[in-house]
């Protein structure tokens, strides 16, 4: 493949948009009244590249009071695994009542690249702190960047959107913490559609994350389909890029 095609593209829903730097200010709205993030719930997604099975992504929710722990593992399978091996682990800790991310960790194995990174939010001192290590070369990085207000991260942001009132025709901007910067991402609530997965047929609301500048502009589209109910469960995600289409479909939903 010409670029990194792998199960971790679950997170390109925000990661691709986040390469764009916008000037529009954004604040993170708190979750809507009565909404509750999942607890002890595991979501499993199959990942296809074009028409080929590419990998699996598994997301786990655990709550502890007002704190939510969100973990995700993404790995390639079959022939794709022979072309470009991926085994990534992501972990986020955020405030269940406000949506604010406290910490976002990444441990990525992608081909010959192996990197560990931790992004911490110090809201008291209005800064984010990045610590990163290249596991192959041993090179490290420590960066502190000013922030303003509550932020979400690349993983949590996908599921934070479920806490918002997704009304067709509405658009809103949320601030996403990326390495060394804050990126406003516009969320467009487009329309209602039916989506079929191995778990059945779902009535959904389709949302498109967009950015106004950067290398992604005019090169592809990203969508998330949330169930059209109080849960707003993401049952399908898709990135249509110049090198092919990646699709994530919900294949498992366990609570225990």
C-alpha positions, 0 to 999 in steps of 0.5 A: 500500500502507498500509505499506512493502511491499518486498523488504527485508522479508526482514529483518523476520524479525528487524526486526519482532520487534526492536521489542519490548523484553523483560527476559529475559537471553540469551546467544548460543550458539556454532555447533554443532560441525562446522558451517561457514557458507557460502563464496562462495555466493549465494542468490536469493529471489523475493518475493511480496506476497499473490499479486503478485510484489513483488521480489527479494532476493540474499544473498552469503557470503564468508569470510576466515579466522574472519571471514564477510562477508554482503551482501544486496541487496533491490529491488522489481520490476514494479507494486510498484516503481511504487507504492513503489520500494526498493533496499536494501543490507545488509552484515554482518561476523561471527565464523564461530566464535562468531557475534558480529557486528562490524559491520552496515551499511545503505544504504536507498532506500525511496520518498522515504527514503534513509538510511545507517547503520553499527552497530559492536560494540566488545566490548572496551569493551562498547558498540555504536556507531550512526552514521546519516545521512539522505541527503535532509535531511543530518541525522546521528546518533551513539549509543553504547549499553552491551552485554553479551556477544556479539550477532548482528544483523538480517541475520546472525541469520537465517543464524546460526540455521542453526548451531544444533541445530534440534530440534522442540519446542525454544525458545531466546532469542538477543540481537539488536543493533538501533539503540540496544538489544539485543533478546532474540528467542525462536526456537520450533522448531515442526515438520517440513514439505515446502516446494516452490520452483522448485528442487524440494521440500525437507524442512524444519524450521519456526521461528517468531521471537517477542517478548513485547511491543511493537507486533508482539504480536498483529498478525502471525506470522513463520516461517522454513523451514530444510532438515532437514539439516546445512546448515539452508538457509533456503528459505522465509520468510513474514510474515503481517501485518494488511496482507497476507502477504509470502513469500520463496522460494529460487529460486537457489543458486550456489557460485562 
